[in-house]
Structure formats: C-alpha cells, structure tokens
Amino acid sequence: MDVLIHIFVGLHIIGIASLLGGFLTQMKAMGAGAARFVPAMLHGALTMLITGVALVGLNQAQDYSVDNIKIGVKLALLIVILGLVYVKRDEEKVDKGVFGLVGLLTMANIFIAVLWT
C-alpha cells in the first residue's frame, strides 16, 4: 500500500507542476495583459484534486494520521483555483488580478503542504 501512496504523491506533484508551470509560462503575457488559462492549468488542478482525495483515502485506510484541517484548507484553495480556471478557461484574455490570484493561491497551497506540520 505504501508503494501506491508514493505513486499518488508523485502524480500529485505532477499535477502541481502542471498548474504552476502553466501559470509561470503565462507570466510574460500577464505583464502585457494577454494572459490566459492554458489547458495544462486545468488538467493540473484536476489531477491535484483526484490524487489528493485518493491520498487522503489511502492514508486513512492505512491508519496513518491525517490533519483534516490542513486538508480542508488545501481543498478549499484548490476548489477556488479550479473554479476560476474552469470558468475562465475559454477567455482569450484573463484579468491580471484573477490570473495573479490563481498563481498566489497555487503557491499558498504548496507552502501549506510543505510548512504546515
């Protein structure tokens, strides 16, 4: 079961890399006011959601301790990110504030995962 958990952790990291990478590739366009949410960002957020839920389930099945408050905060941030990316995914240009908010929430999610112990 630990191998399965590690596989899902790897997939979760790939999801966050896709979301953050999509954001970072659009930074120059954001400065010009032409940023848009690329499909990689949506797919990364969905990957994070699915693998995150699977990780919580697998960890609870193994009787490992799960910080439900931390998971709840991370899930809330991810739902906001996913909602913004999903709703604005077809727009040619996304407002700088909304685009920056997605990047900020993504980085906050990363730091919560790493620093909240």
C-alpha positions as CSV (number, residue, x, y, z in Angstrom):
1,M,0.0,0.0,0.0
2,D,2.9,2.4,0.7
3,V,4.0,2.0,-3.0
4,L,0.6,3.0,-4.1
5,I,0.7,6.1,-1.8
6,H,4.1,7.1,-3.2
7,I,2.7,6.7,-6.8
8,F,-0.2,9.0,-5.9
9,V,2.2,11.5,-4.3
10,G,4.2,11.6,-7.5
11,L,1.1,12.1,-9.6
12,H,0.0,14.9,-7.1
13,I,3.4,16.6,-7.6
14,I,3.0,16.3,-11.4
15,G,-0.4,18.0,-11.1
16,I,1.0,20.9,-9.1
17,A,3.9,21.2,-11.6
18,S,1.4,21.4,-14.4
19,L,-0.7,24.1,-12.7
20,L,2.3,26.2,-11.6
21,G,4.1,25.6,-14.8
22,G,1.1,26.8,-16.8
23,F,1.0,29.9,-14.6
24,L,4.7,30.7,-14.9
25,T,4.7,30.3,-18.7
26,Q,2.0,33.0,-18.9
27,M,3.8,35.5,-16.6
28,K,5.2,37.5,-19.6
29,A,1.8,37.6,-21.2
30,M,0.3,38.7,-17.9
31,G,2.5,41.7,-17.9
32,A,1.2,42.6,-21.4
33,G,-2.4,42.0,-20.3
34,A,-2.8,39.0,-22.6
35,A,-2.6,36.1,-20.1
36,R,-5.0,33.2,-20.4
37,F,-5.5,29.9,-18.6
38,V,-3.9,27.2,-20.6
39,P,-5.3,23.6,-20.6
40,A,-2.3,22.4,-18.6
41,M,-3.5,24.5,-15.7
42,L,-7.0,22.9,-15.7
43,H,-5.6,19.4,-16.1
44,G,-3.1,20.0,-13.3
45,A,-5.8,21.3,-10.9
46,L,-8.0,18.3,-11.7
47,T,-5.1,15.9,-11.2
48,M,-4.3,17.5,-7.9
49,L,-8.0,17.1,-6.8
50,I,-8.3,13.5,-7.8
51,T,-4.9,12.4,-6.4
52,G,-5.3,14.4,-3.2
53,V,-8.7,12.8,-2.5
54,A,-7.1,9.4,-3.2
55,L,-4.1,10.2,-0.9
56,V,-6.4,11.1,2.0
57,G,-8.4,7.9,1.5
58,L,-5.3,5.7,1.2
59,N,-3.6,7.3,4.3
60,Q,-6.8,6.8,6.3
61,A,-7.1,3.2,5.1
62,Q,-3.6,2.6,6.5
63,D,-4.5,4.3,9.8
64,Y,-1.9,7.0,9.2
65,S,-2.7,10.3,10.9
66,V,-4.3,12.9,8.6
67,D,-4.6,16.5,9.6
68,N,-8.2,17.2,8.5
69,I,-7.9,20.9,9.0
70,K,-4.9,21.2,6.8
71,I,-6.5,19.0,4.1
72,G,-9.7,21.1,4.4
73,V,-7.7,24.4,3.8
74,K,-5.8,22.9,0.9
75,L,-9.1,21.6,-0.6
76,A,-10.8,24.9,-0.2
77,L,-7.9,26.7,-2.0
78,L,-7.9,24.1,-4.8
79,I,-11.6,24.4,-5.3
80,V,-11.3,28.2,-5.7
81,I,-8.4,27.7,-8.1
82,L,-10.3,25.0,-10.1
83,G,-13.4,27.2,-10.2
84,L,-11.5,30.2,-11.5
85,V,-9.6,28.2,-14.1
86,Y,-12.6,26.3,-15.3
87,V,-14.9,29.3,-15.6
88,K,-12.3,31.5,-17.4
89,R,-10.6,28.7,-19.5
90,D,-12.2,29.8,-22.8
91,E,-11.5,33.5,-22.5
92,E,-8.8,35.0,-24.7
93,K,-7.6,37.3,-22.0
94,V,-7.9,36.9,-18.3
95,D,-7.8,39.9,-15.9
96,K,-4.4,40.3,-14.3
97,G,-5.9,40.2,-10.8
98,V,-7.7,36.9,-11.4
99,F,-4.7,35.4,-13.1
100,G,-2.4,36.6,-10.3
101,L,-4.8,35.3,-7.7
102,V,-4.6,31.8,-9.2
103,G,-0.8,31.9,-9.0
104,L,-0.9,33.2,-5.4
105,L,-3.3,30.5,-4.3
106,T,-1.3,27.8,-6.0
107,M,1.9,28.9,-4.2
108,A,0.0,29.2,-1.0
109,N,-1.2,25.6,-1.5
110,I,2.4,24.5,-2.0
111,F,3.6,26.3,1.1
112,I,0.8,24.9,3.2
113,A,1.7,21.4,2.1
114,V,5.3,21.8,2.9
115,L,5.4,24.0,6.0
116,W,2.2,23.0,7.9
117,T,3.2,20.1,10.1
